[in-house]
């Protein structure tokens, strides 16, 4: 995956934020780009921008929480652009609030997009990449995939899960010629704090709000700055792609706490993982 010119990229959540930045970055590399987003107007705006710059691009309304929607995306990409080479499972939503106030409906919504959206994207596209013996998948997690907080329980649960799923998928696909990277952004100036606008009416009363994220991402990295970082990660077949070096220390401290828990514990013949 060194020379990307002429190849095809698929980006979910491509209508704004990191996804839009990735679409722009891939187009600048000479790739054809499928801009997938649940907001069809936003997807079309990005695709039109890319076409105005000479790129081949299509917009596709895609609800990643529905596998059939992702299957339809994959079929359309192959018909109109050709088989995908790089797939970025990037779509995500957010809510935060008191842990015990979070509702089942909110859990189902956030898990459906942030986790199952990644699973669906991988289950649909990975077999196609494996069939060609080449390609790369980038799954968007977060520094919240390693660090949790008392008001971000649903979000961090999904991101921890994306990390674990992606680590397993990487091991499975490596001998089949397909790379997997886990994108773990820090504060990025995205639309994530406006996720409430995408909140399905049927999930009922709100126990939290996406607006609670605003102080964390205000003044954050421009989303367009993420694409060069991701491109380097793809070319290096990096397992993890971080955007903010300042999170090294808290993540290191977390793992030190984990390792410290082994101190003083007598080894036993327990089952091998």
N, C-alpha and C positions, 0 to 999 in steps of 0.2 A: 504493500500500500504506500509506496513512495511517490510515484507519479499518479496524481489523481485526475489529471486532465482527461476529459472525455468520459469519466466515470459518472455514476448516478448516486446521488445522496438522497435519503429520505429523513425528514426531520419532523417529529411530532411536537406539538406546541410551537410550531414554526411561525405563528402569526405575531409573536411579540417576544420581548425579553431575550433570554439566552438563545431560544430557538431561532428567532429572527437573526440574531448575530451569527449563528452557525450557518444559516441559509446564505447570508451575505458572504461569509468567509468561504464556503464551499463554491459558490458561484465565481468568486474571484480566482479560485484555483482552476477554473475552466470546467467545473462539474455541472451536470444537469441536476436540478434540485426539485424535489417534491415537497411542497410546503403543506403540511397537514396540521389542521387545527379545528377544534370544535367551533370556533368563531370563524365562519366561512368568509366574512368580509375582511377580517384581519389577514387570513391566509391569502386571499386574492390580492390584497394590497401589497403584500410582500412579494408574491409571485410576479405581479405587474412591474414592481420596481426592478426585480432581477431581469425580467425580459427586456426592460428599457435599457439595461446595461449590456445586452447581447447574450444573456444566458438562456438556455432552455429551462423553462420552469413551469410547473403546474400547481394549482391550488386544489386541495381536497378537504372538504369538511369531514373530519374524522373524530369519532368519539372513542378514544382508546379504551374506555372501560367496557366496550362491546367488541368482542372478538370478530364478529361478522363485519363490523365497520373497518377494522384493521385489515381483514382479508380483502375487502373491496378496495382498500387503498393499495395493497400489494399488487392486485390484479391490474388496477389502472396504471400504476407506475410502469409495470412491465409492458403494457400495451402502448403507452404514450412516450415513455422515456427510455425503456429498456430495463433489464434486470438491475436491481439495487446492488451497489457495491459497499456503501456505507449507510448504516441505519442508526439514527440517533433517537432513542426512546426517551424523549425529553419532557413531554407534557406533564404538568404538575399543578396541583392546587394546594391551598393552605388554609388552615384555621387554627386558632389558639384561644385558650381560655382555661378556666379551672378544670382540673382533670375530672372530677366527679360531676361536672356540669355538662361534659361532652355527651352528645346523644348517640344512640345507635345509628340513626340516619346519617349523622356526620361521619361516623366511623366508616360506614359503607361507602359513602361518597369519596372520602379521601383515599381509602384503601383501593377503591375501584379504579381511580385515576392513577395515583402515584405508584402503586404496586402492581395491580393487575394490568394496568396500561403497559408497564414494562414487560410483564410476563407475556401478554398477548403479542406485543411487538416482536419479542424474541421467538415465541412459538410459531408465529406466522412467517417471519423473514429468515430465521436461522436455517431452516431446512433448505431454503432456496440458495442461501450462501454456501451451505455445506455441499449441495448438489453441484455447485460450480467449483468447489475447492478453494474458495478465496472470498475475502470480504472482511469487514470490520463492523462491530456493534459498539456503540457508546451508550451506556445507560446512565441517566442523570440521577445521582443520589444527592448528597449534600454533605457539608461538614456535620450536619445533623444526622448523618448516618453513623457517626462515631461519638457525637456529643449530644446528650439529651437535656431537656429543661422541664421544669414543672408545669409550664403552660403549653408546651408543644408536643404533648404526648402522642397524638394521632400522627402528626407529621413525622416526628422522629422515628416512630415505630415503622412507618412505611419506608423511610430512608435506610434504617438499619436493615430492613428486609431486602431492599434493593441491593445493598452491599453484599449480603450473604448469598442471594440468588445469583448475582453477577459473578462472584468469586467461583461458585460452583459451575456456572455456565462456561466461564473462561477455561476451566480445567477440562471440561467436556469437549469444547470446540477446538482447542489448540491443536490436537493431533489431526483435526479435520481441515486445517488450513484457514480457520476463521478466528480473528482476534476479538477480544472483548476488553473494553476499558470502562472504568467506573469514574464518572465525572463527579467531583465533590466540591461544588462551589461554596465560597463564603458569601459575604454580602455583595449582591449584584443589584444594580438599580433596574429591577424588572417590574412587571405588573402583578407579581405574586401577592402583594398586599391588597390587591383589588380582586382577589379570587371570589369574594362574595357575589360578584356580578354573575358568576357562572354557577352559583349554588342552585341545584335543582329544587323546585318548589315542593316536590313530594317528600323531601326528607324531613320536613317539619321544623319545629322551633329550633333556633340557634342557641347552642351552648357556648359558642365562641365566635370570633370574627377574624378575618384575615387582616384587618387593619392593625391588629396587635403586632404585626411584623414590621410596620412602617419604620419605627425607630432603628431597627436593626439594619435595614437596607438603604435608608436615606444616606445619600452621599457615597453609595457603594460603587463598585467597579462598573464601568460602562459595559453593557452586554456585548458590544462589538469587540471588546478586548478579550473575550473568552475564546472566540474562534481560533486565533493563532495558537493559543495554549492547547486547545483540543487537537488542532492539526498536528502539532508536535507530538502529542500523545499518541495519535493514530499512527504516525510514521514510526514511532519508537515501540509500538505495541505495548504501551504502558498499561499496567494493571490499574493504577489509580492516577487520576488527573486532578490535582489541586490548583486552585486559583489564588489562594492567600496563604503566604508562608507563616503568618502569625498564628495560624491554628496548629502548627506543628507542636508547640509547647503544651497546650491543653490536651491534645490527642495523645501525646507521649505520656502525660500525667495520668490519663485514663488507663492506658495499658500498664503503667507502673502499678496502679492500684489493683488491677487484675492479677498481675504477676505476684504482687505482695500477698495476695490471698493464698498462694501456694506455700508460703513460708510457715513452717511449723506443722504442716499437714503431712502425716505419715504416708509414704507411698504405698499403694496397694495394687493388687492384681486386677483392678477393675477393667471393664470392657474397653477395647480399643475403638476409638471413634471411627 
